């Protein structure tokens, strides 16, 4: 009898785990206005690049300017930003404009996406 109850309990836990995985909400894409409110307000935040493993202190100001300071190794940068229909676009000095979307990626973390590729993770 105990084996049957233990087996039933284990099956219930497994079923609950599987159901919660199936119904987990997909990552939410931030609307352009939410990106501006959350990040483009003059308050610095951290950006990490998964491919190079570099970290930067990023500051996007309300007047459309960006500053990037390396945390450890990396290059400083300055440029401009603007909102787009799906997210935002940025242009580093001497480079061409690139556009991105921002997806929630957990507590106080967001993925900066170009198409289906994660180019950076922002955290606060």
N, C-alpha and C positions, 0 to 999 in steps of 0.2 A: 504494500500500500504506500509506504514512504517513497519507494522508487518511482511509483506512478505520480505522486504529488510533486516530487522534485523534477521529474521529467516534464510535467505539465507547467510548472513554474518557469523552468528554463525555456520552454517553448513560448510562453507568454512574453518573457523578456526579449527573446529573439524577435518575435512578431512585433513588439512595440518598437524595437530598435529599427527594424526594417521599414515599418510604416513611417516613423519619424524621418528616416532618410528619404523616402519617396516623396513626402510632402514638405521637405525643407524648401524654403523660399530661395529662388535663384538670386545671385548678386544683383543689387539694384543699381541702375545707371543713374548718376546724379544729373539733374537738369542743369543747364548752363547757369541759371540764377543761383542754384544751390552751390555750384562750384565757386562762384564769385563770393557768396556770403561766407562759405566755409574756409576758403583758401586765399582769395584775392583781396585781402583786407589789411595788408601791411604787417600781419603777424607771421613771424617765421615758423616754418615746419620742416620736417626732415623728409628728404627724398632718397631712396636707395635704388640702385640699378641692379637687377638680378643678374644680368650678363657679366658686368664688370665688377660687381661687388662694391662699387663706390657709394659713398654717402655724401649728401650735400645739405646745407642749410639753405632753404629756398625762401625768398620773400617776393611776393607778388603785391604790388601796391595798387591802390584804387585808380591811379592815373594811368594804368596800362604798362607799367614797367616791372621788370623781373631782375632779381639779383640772385646769383648762385655762388655760395661759398663752400669750398670742399671741407669735409670733415675727414681729415687724414689726407690721402692722395686724391688728385683730381684737379681740374682746371676751373678757375673762377669764370663766371660768365655774366653778361648783361644782355638784356633784350627787351622785347615788348610782348604783350599778350592781348588777346581780344576774345570775346565769346563767339561761338559759332552756333549753328542750329542744333548740333548734337553734343557740344562740349565746349572746347576752347582751342585756340590756335596760338602758337608762340613762334617768335622769330628771334634767334640769337644774333648778335651783331656779326655781320659777315656771312650769314647763312640764310637759306631760304625758309619760308614759313612751313610749319608742320602742324597738323591738327590732330586732336586726341579726344577720347571720351574718358570719363572717370567712373569707375565701378566700386561699390562698397566691397571690402575684402575682410571684414571682421571688425572687432572693436577698435575704433580709432585708426583704422587702416583702409586705404583706398588704392586700387590699381589704376594706373594711367595706361590706357590701351590705345594702340594704333592698329585698327582692324581687330584681329583676334590675338595679337601679341601684347604681352605685358612688358612695357618699357621701363616702368618705375613703380615703386610702391611708396605712397605718401603716408606719413604718420604724424600724429599730434600727441 
